[in-house]
Amino acid sequence: MRAALERYFEFSRLNTNWRTEFFAGLTTFITMAYIVLVNPAILAKAGIPLPAVTAATCLSAAFGSILMGIVARYPIALAPGMGLNAYFTYTVVLGMHVPWQTALGAVFISGVAFLLLTTLGIRQLILRSIPHELYAAVAGGIGLFIAFIGLHNAGIIVAHPETLVTLGNVRDPQTALALLGVIIIATLQVWRVRGAILIGVVTVTLAAVPFHLVHWERYSYNLHDITQTMFRLDIRSAIHIGLFEIIFIFFFVDLFDNLGTLVAVAKKAGLIEHDHHIPRLNRILFADATATVVGSLAGTSTVTSYVESTAGVAVGGRSGVTAIVTGLGFLLALFAAPLVGIVPTAATAPALIIVGSLMLSTVTEIPWTEPLSAIPAFLTLVMIPLSASIANGLGFGVIAYAAVHILGGRFRRQDWLLYVLAALFLIRFIYVAQA
């Protein structure tokens, strides 16, 4: 049985083993476990019962990650997406006064659209139409984005009214501990210690106890709580009141966030072939589309691939077992949410910073002396962290790539889909710029 599983997950070809995959999955889970607390807090403001949306968050993340691991066999974890959950609450429900049940109906419809496009092969065509230099720029841009989030969460970088950002107070206990974590993880990486990120997170968590940065919440969640949201979505109302723009935004942003994350994780793991082909692409897209549908049925906003998956890849995760272990972590979190929450920001921030730095290695693949490629790649690279959106960064890159090729006399008929994507991105920026 064990040998058969190792063959199925291609342990030999990927040069991995059970121990490495387990620690990789655990590392990914710890790095993104904040979603168990953050997503419910955001969606609860939309009126969704907190215990129910917490259960829905855990179950949808577990389902999506395990499905990705078993079906697609990639180390990519899924969970309700940040950004889209804020749009769901603050723009759709609170801003447009749409009931949360109807908003969940819109999420469901967007997920079904994902499945339909995947079945028809359109999503695959979109992914293949994007130039490979933009793949490298997306991976690097996400690295900068992740690192910036880590620096901000740690208090190393803070907001400033005139310079936008500035150096924070490094004497603050949380900031000092985060810097210590960066040093610990970086040192372990130099010594090639497997599980360096996980060791760093645990070490900083223990060190944070005397500073009262580790908080224990006396709350518990169980499977029964989810009945308050499960199957409570209102698809008919979403169609009846014409929520096309909302559905379009859920669909559009999630599509390119997923594609960007997929490229970044697959590239970091070395799973993209020399001809830029991604093996089992159909299965990857099927898994994340199905997870969105199931998430809406459970009672949470759009489920998407998480860039924090690169944390597991950084410690050696290469197969679907990594995603399965992460999924099992979310399943256990359903019954131990307070334990998940004890890991302080000071402990997770260093992981994000280190992972972000490692992802920048892909920018060496960009031909920086060739303006046709360098300028679109640069815009993609910087717009992802500066706009806090993978979709926005990729949009700027695709538009710039199409523009310089057309205006520079390098128009090619075989790139027709890329030009269509550029037009769609342009329309999105003009009409739904705040999505």
N, C-alpha and C positions, 0 to 999 in steps of 0.2 A: 504493500500500500504506500509506504513512504517513498519507495523508489519510483512508483508510478506518478506520485504527486511531484516529485523532483523533475521527472521528465516533462510533465504537463507544464510546469512553470519554468522549464528550461534553465534549471540551476547551473548545469554544466556550461552551457553556451554563455550565460550571463556572468559566470564566475562568482556565484553567490552561494549562500548556505542558509539553513534555518535560523541560526543564531544572528547572523547579519540582518536577515529580513525582519526578525522579531524586533531587534533594537531599532531598526529603521522605522518600522511601523509605530513603535512606541514613541520615538522621537517626533515623528510627524504629528501624532495625536497630542502630545504635550504642547507642541508649538502652536497648534490650532485649537486646543481645548477651550480657549477663551470664548469661542463661539457659543458654547453651552450656556454661558452667562450673558454674553453681549446680545446675541440675537433675540432671546426672549425679552430682554429689557427694552429693546427697540420696538418689537412687535406688540408688546403689552401696552404701549402708548397708543396703539391703534385700536385698543379695546379687546384684544385677544387675551383670554385668561392666562396668566403667567404660568401656572403649573402645566396647563395643557400645551402651550407653545414650547415650553422647555422639553416636555416629553416628545413633541413633534420634531424639535430640533435634533434631539439625540437619535430618534428612530430614523429620520430621513438621512442624517449623516452616516449612520451605520449601514442602512440599506444601500445608499449610493456608493459608499466606499467598498463594501463587500462585493457588490455587483461588478464594479469596475475591476476589482482584483480577480474575481472568478471568471468573468466573461472576457474582458479585454486583456487581463494579465499585465496591467501596468501599475506602477507604484504611485498612482494618483488618487488622492483622497478627495471626497466631496462633502459639502455641507451647505446650508443656506448661505447665500452670498452676501458679503458686506457691500454696502452701496445700494444694492437692489432692495435690501430690507429697509434701508432708510427711505428710499424712494417710495416703497410700498406704504410706509407709515406716514411720513411727513407730507409727501406730495399727493398721493392717491387718496388715502383715507382722511387725513386731517385737512389737507389743502383743498381737495375736490369734494370732500364730504361723501365719499363712496364707502358703503359698509364694508367691513373687512371680509365678510363672506363673499361679497361680489368681487372684491380685489383678488381673493384666492381663486375665484372662477377665472379671472383674467390670466393669472399665473398658470392655471391648468391648461387654458387654451394655447398659451405660448409654448407650453411643454409638448402638447400634441402637435403643434406646428413643427417643433424640433424633430419629433419622431417622423413626421411625414417627409420633411426635407431630407432626413437621414435615409429613409427607405428609398426615396427617389434618387439619392446620390448627389443632391445639390450641395449639401454641406461639405461633402468630400471635394467637389469641384471648387468650392470657394477656398478651401484650405490649400489646394494644389495651385491655385491661381496666384497666391501671394509669393513674391520673390524670396529666394532663400536668404538674401542679405537682410530682409526685414525680419525673418525668423530670428537671426542672430541679434538684431537690434531689439526685438521684443524681449528676448531672454535677458539681455543686458539691462533694458529699461525696467523690467520687473525686479531685477537685482537691485537697482538703485531705489526703486519704490519700496521694496522690502527693507532695505537698509535704512532708508529715511524713516519708515514707520518705527523701526527699532530704536533709532536715535531719538525720535520724538517721544516714544513711550518711556524711554529711559530718563528723559529730562536732559539729555546731553544737548539736544537742539530744541529751542523753544521759540514761540512766536515773538515778533518784535514789530511795533507799529510803523517804523520807518524802513528798516532793512528787511522786513518780512520774517526773517529768522535770525537767531543769534545763539551764541553759546549759553547753555544753562548753568545752573549752580552745581558745579562738580563736587561740592562739599555736602550736598544733600545726600542722605543715606541711600535712597533709591538709585540716584545717579551714580554714586560711588560704587555700589554693589554691581550695577550693570556694567560699569567699566571693568570691574574685577572679573566679571563673567566673560567679557570679551577676551581679556588676557588669558584666562584659564582655558577657554575653548581654543583660542589661537595657538597656545603653547601645546595643547594636546594634539592639535592638527599637525603641528610641525613634527611631533614625535610619532605621527601616523597611528594614533590611538583610536581604535574603532569605538564608536559611541561617544566621541568627544563632546558633541553638542548635548547629548542627554546627560552626561556626567556634569557638564557645566551648569545645566539647568537645575539639576538636583542639588549641586553644591551651593549655588547661590540661594536656592530656596531655604536650605538649612541655615545659611549665613544670615538670611533675612529675619529669622525668628526673633533674635534679641532686639531687633529694631522695630518690632511690632508691625512688620509689613506683610506677615502671613496671617490671613483672616479666615476664620472658620465660621461658615454660615450654618446655623442649625435648621436647615430645611431639607426635605426629602421629596422625591418625585417618584411616582409609580405609573405603571402602564394604564391604570384606570383613568388617570387625569386627562389622557389624550382624547377621551370620549367627548370632551367639551368642544373640540375642534375637528375631530376626524369626520370626514364626509359632510362637513358643514358649509362647504363652498357653494356658491350660487352661480352656476354657469349660465343659466337662463338670463339672469339679470345682467351679467357681464355682456351678453350678446344684445339683449334688448335695449339697454341704454347707450349702446354704441361706444364701447371703450376701445375702439380700434387703436387710438394713439397710445393708450396705456399698454395694451397687448403688444404693440409694435416696439415700444421701449423695452419692456421685459424681454422680448424676443431678441431685439437687435443688440442690446448691451450684453446679454448673456451669451449670445452667439460668439461675439468677438472676444469677450473675456475668457470663454471656454477655449477658443482656438488659440488665443495668446498663451494661456496657462498650459495647454497641451503641448505646444511647441517648446515652451520654456523648460518644462519638466522632462519631456522626451529628449530634448537636446542635452540637458545637463546629465541625464542618465546614459547618454550615448546610444539611444534607441532609435535614432533617425538614421536611415541607411545613406550610403554615399550619394545616391541619386535623389536625396531629399524625400524619399518615400517613407511614410510612417506605417509600419506593419499593423494589421488589425485595426485600421482606422475606423471602419464601420462599427466595430464592437465598442470602441471608445466613445464614439458619438451616440450610439444606442444607449450606453450606460448612463451618460450624463443627462440625456433627454428623458429617459425613464425615471431617473431620480427626481427630476423637476415635477413630473406628473405625480409621482408618489408623494413627494413633499407637499404639494398643494392639497392632495387628498387627506394627508395627515394634519395639515393646518399650519404650514409655514410658507414663507416666501420662496422665491426661486432658489433651487439647489444647483450649485455650480462647482466646477473643479477648483481646488485651492492651491495657490502658489506656494503655500507653506509646505506642500508636498516635497518641495526641493530640499527641505530640512532632512527628510528621510533619505532622499537620494544622496545627499551630501555625506551621510554616514554609511553608504554602501547599498541602500535599497535599490533593487533593479527589477524585481518581479512583482506579480500581483499579490504575493503574500504580504508585502509591505502594506498595501491598501487594505487587505483583509484584517490584519492586526489593528490598523487604525480604526476600522469599522467596529471591531469587537470592543475597542476602547470606548467608543461612543455608546455602544450598547450597555456596557457596564456603567457608564456615566449616568445613564437613566436612573440607576438606583443609588448612585453615589455622587450626585452633583456637588455637594459641599466639598468632597475630597478633591474634585477636579479644580475647584475654585481656590484652593490654598496656594497654588503656584502663583507667585507674585509677578507683576509686570517686570520687575527688576531681573527676574530669572529668564523670562521668555524674550525680552528685548535683545540680549546678546546673541541669541540664536538667530534672530532675524538679521542682525548686522553682519554676522559671519557668513550666513547663507547668501546674503545679498552680495557680499564681496566676492564670493566664489563664482557667482553667476556672471560676473563681468568678463570672465575669460572668453566668452563667445564673441565679444566685439572685435577680436583679432581676425575674425573671418570676414569682416566688412572691408571691401576695397576702398580705403579712405582717400586714395588719390584720384578716384573716379567720381566726379560730381553726380553723375546719373544715379549712382548707388549711395554715395556718401551722404548727400543732403537729405534724401528721404529717410535713410537709416538714422541720421542724427536727430531729425525731428521726432521719429518714433522713440528713440532712446531717451530724450529729455522730456517729451510730453507725457510719458507714462507717469513718472514721479511728480512732475509739476502740476498735472491735472488730476492726479490721484485716480487714474482710470486707464486700464489696459486698452479698452475699446477706443478711447480718445487718442491715445498715442498711436495705435495702429491706424486709426482713421487719418491722422495727419500724415503718416508715412505713406499710406496708399494714395492719398490725394496728391501729395508731392511727387511720388513716383510716376503717377499717370501724367501729371502736368508737365514735368521736365522731359518725359519721353515724347509726348505729343508736340510740345513747343520746340523741342530740340530736334525734331525730324526723325525720331526713332520709333514712330508708331508701328506696332505690329498687330496684325489681325488676330493672331493666336492669343493675344493678351486681352481679348474683348471683355472677358469676365472681370478682369482687374479694373478696367475702365468703368464698367457698370458699378462695381463696388465703390469706386472713387466718387461716382455721381451720387450713390445712395448715402455715403458718408457726408458728402457736401450738403445734401438735403437735410440730413439729421442735424448737422451743426447749425444750419440756418433756422430750422423750424423747432427742433427739440434740443436746443443747446444745453439745457440744464438737466438733461436726463442722467 
